[in-house]
Amino acid sequence: MSEVQIDFFVLVIIYFFFFFRKWKGKGMDSLVLNSLMYVYISLVLYVTLMPIVVSLPFIFNHPYTPMHMRIFEDLFLGRGDALRQIVLNVIMMIPFGFLLPIIKKLNLWSVVLWTFLFSLSIELIQPLINGFRSSDATDIVTNTVGGMIGFLLYVLCKPVIENVIRLLKEIRVSG
């Protein structure tokens, strides 16, 4: 089993032993929406932090690299694939900004705050996982913008979302 497969195995165990029954008990709408968010967050962890479980014993075996604080410096200096990274960071958080207000009934500023905190957490943890990862303030800004775009898409799709939720509430959860 690869290192990343171990992480996904742990995430599956956590889902079925801690969340599935709880969400299932609240109805099909809660199960579907929370499960979508769980899968999404698992994929974000895959892209940004994995492998985690096998890295835990070694998090203090390398120097912690401080966050790069000059926002958009790589873009302005034409380094590497900065524009691609910016676009991918925005896209990565759009689902978070879209799903969060559906699940938690949050307004724009709450979604912005939660997106910022989620992104900040990822950026602070990345250098702990191994010595090859770094954190960047630009990622926090672009992730937060992605969350805002997701929220705006939620607002545009709200009537359709409400209909889908209404249909999901009508489905009985068996078992």
PyMOL commands that set and color helices and strands:
alter all, ss='L'
color gray80, all
select helices_A, chain A and resi 3-25+28-48+53-58+73-76+82-104+108-129+137-170
alter helices_A, ss='H'
color red, helices_A
deselect
rebuild
show_as cartoon
